[in-house]
Amino acid sequence: MDVFIELPQTDAGTRCAGICAASMALADAGIDMKDLVAAIAVGKVGGSIVADLNYEEEAYEEAGGATDIAMAVIPSTGEISLLQMDGEVSGDDLKAALEMGKNVCQKIYEVQKSALKERFA
Amino acid sequence: MSREHLLKALGKGIRYDGRKLTEYRKITVEYGASESAEGSAKVSFGDTELIAGVKLGVETPYSDTPDQGNLMVNVELLPLSSPMYEPGPPGEEAIELARVVDRGIRESKSIDTKNLCITPGEKAWGVIIDICSLNAAGGMFDAAGLAAIAAVKDAKFPAIDEHGAADYNTKTDKGLPLTRLPITITVYMIGEHLLVDPLTEEEANTDGRLTLALVDDGAICALQKGGEAPLTIATIGEMVKIAQEKSKELRKHL
């Protein structure tokens, strides 16, 4: 099984958007799956924990700079199937960022599901 | 060795070589393992043994960072070091290993790359870290990370000759501009058990792993998840605690 992802235009978060799209494409192709996968980049930018960093935020250099944490979540179990990080973060902030990412992934999951349902309606 | 047997032993907190789950094998760090490199170190974790060397060269800076020197990490997993390794271009394991080590050093900003600039836009020192395996017996991520950072610490600039090129026959006593040193810790999950520094047999049974790079105060500066099993946020939290604890121990070997 080969999955091809093209990025016609990018503004950070490409890995995560690619994972969301790939998991939907697999479902669309009728592949048996345990669940969809939703992904998002979370992180710390200038002291605040945020979701879905754009290029400007990723490149932020003041007040401790930016931490970019790419994560993918299996929504039905809440488990994390991708985790990569660049930047700097404390253990507590990492936990807070992951919790935020988990919630955001649930929202993405709803969008993924409704798009697939619409397709087969 | 069956997986069932391994899980049963881990459940009792026993490992095949008698260690505790979060105990490393005996670690040795030997500086200056290579005469030809600007800095080098031979590191062993039990039977796992590898060499890291630093080459410094005068290069043209990248156009998007004209005032900075470059960093590059290569890993060669030599066929002589394991029956699993094949000759030829780097495989997936070597590439991941190089990326994880690169990330740890780059993201901790441990080398002040602006201090590597000689003439902005024209000349800067490039730091090339070569890591090669002598004997692969598990736990390569952490051993490679420690070897790389030890080699970086050991490196001394060569002199520059009248043509502006590096004179490799003359070493100066000036070391790399280091701000802080990242320690690489990988926590492995086998079944529900978390452990560090796996033997080859343990590594083959790994379900998931998380590699962390940590700086002095326990802050995390890079993360990379590997293995097929997904991790819960609670498990990641436990892995972070183990890594923070263990990084203090490994740091003492530098």
Chai-1 contact restraints between the chains, C-beta under 6 A:
chainA,res_idxA,chainB,res_idxB,connection_type,confidence,min_distance_angstrom,max_distance_angstrom,comment,restraint_id
A,I74,B,P230,contact,1.0,0.0,6.0,A-B,restraint_1
A,E79,B,P230,contact,1.0,0.0,6.0,A-B,restraint_2
A,E79,B,T232,contact,1.0,0.0,6.0,A-B,restraint_3
A,I80,B,P230,contact,1.0,0.0,6.0,A-B,restraint_4
A,I80,B,L231,contact,1.0,0.0,6.0,A-B,restraint_5
A,S81,B,P230,contact,1.0,0.0,6.0,A-B,restraint_6
A,L83,B,L223,contact,1.0,0.0,6.0,A-B,restraint_7
A,L83,B,K225,contact,1.0,0.0,6.0,A-B,restraint_8
A,Q84,B,Q224,contact,1.0,0.0,6.0,A-B,restraint_9
A,M85,B,A222,contact,1.0,0.0,6.0,A-B,restraint_10
A,M85,B,L223,contact,1.0,0.0,6.0,A-B,restraint_11
A,D86,B,E107,contact,1.0,0.0,6.0,A-B,restraint_12
A,E88,B,A219,contact,1.0,0.0,6.0,A-B,restraint_13
A,E88,B,C221,contact,1.0,0.0,6.0,A-B,restraint_14
A,V89,B,I220,contact,1.0,0.0,6.0,A-B,restraint_15
A,S90,B,A219,contact,1.0,0.0,6.0,A-B,restraint_16
A,G91,B,V240,contact,1.0,0.0,6.0,A-B,restraint_17
A,K95,B,G237,contact,1.0,0.0,6.0,A-B,restraint_18
A,L98,B,I233,contact,1.0,0.0,6.0,A-B,restraint_19
